[in-house]
């Protein structure tokens, strides 16, 4: 059979003038267009345009996901009633680091953090390590290769000490931010604390202590494979363990050397945080069993167990007569002692993200500021007692440790990548430049 030829008039019509310009089919670019015919073009673009198109589209998707996950409502204290009401967030006027206008999202651009955002000033997300007023970034300290687990500034040593999961302890000069020395260990360092001239670090099966005045050291052996937290009160050293939830205790003997004493037992899972009360007669312990235990340091007995959190209690801090606790359940709880003598929750702050670490500092007017690190790689600054947000600090990954250095308005954060950041409150003198 002879081939059927198209009528001449149709051929001529197809040849008249250029075809109207059409967009490239985005589903064809993604390799999943199922329309035939499709009203969009299935033609190749130059590779540079394809790359730019995909990167721009991916950036918008990631940004929208970040925005949807960010906390967009907060609870504020009503000064007239003392209760909390839910109100929309206030937009922050400036990003303090670069004085640029803050975006309404209060979310840092993940692509800017990785130094590959293609949108520049037109990006809808922040290109800054912080957002808010009253604080600024002093410097960043690089050197650790894994998560920071401890930051301390011994009172007798004008040097910053940091430890991490990279099995290293670093000592930094507070005047110029230079790393002075590095000590490597056989296993990761899980925690760090300073008391007077002593520095104590938790390492597998051992707590190592150094006297920064005479350079002497001590080793305190223990049966637990991992020490989560170490604190010192008077002549006693306390260590929270991961294995069985016990709190190991060492007490100084007549010669001043610590001797192991009866451990404190009661928690059913690992003890993550310890905090001694303002008066020094009570110690609080937070655990992965979702509880907080209150210990009498005179009798060394548990006098009360606090329930309320639904996940691990990661951090504790004392402010005036209150105890504040942060948990992976996404809440901060404020506890107070009632007339009955029992400690009860008087306020719950919903964060929407797991709380990893808490810190406290006072500004130039002596107002208390709460530092809250969450697992969204963000640290929020709240005024107390209103919980009004002052601003936010951003990191590449979640901030694992926060340490306030003296009364000069300096505090240090350490994240899960090993990055240290030194921050300063405005209006406070600073010795670290």
Secondary structure, 3 states (H helix, E strand, C coil): CCCCCCCHHHHHHHHCCCCCCCCECHHHHCCCCCCCCCCCECCCCCHHHHHHHHHHHHHHHHHHHHHHHCCCEEEEECCCCCCEEEEECCCCCEECCCCCECCCCCCECHHHHCCCCCCHHHCCCECCCEEECCEEEEEEECCCCCCEEEEECCCCCCEEEEEECCCEEEEEECCCCCEEEEEECCCCEEEEEEECCEEEEEECCEEEEEECCCCCEEEEECCCCCEEEEEEECCEEEEEECCCCCEEEEEECCCCCEEEEEEECCCCCCEEEEEECCCCCEEEEEECCCCEEEEECCCCEEEEEECCCCCCEEEEEEECCEEEEEECCCEEEEEEECCCCCEEEEEEEECCCCEEEEEEEECCCCCEEEEEEECCCEEEEEECCCCEEEEEEECCCCEEEEEEECCCCEEEEEECCCCEEEEEECCCCCCCC
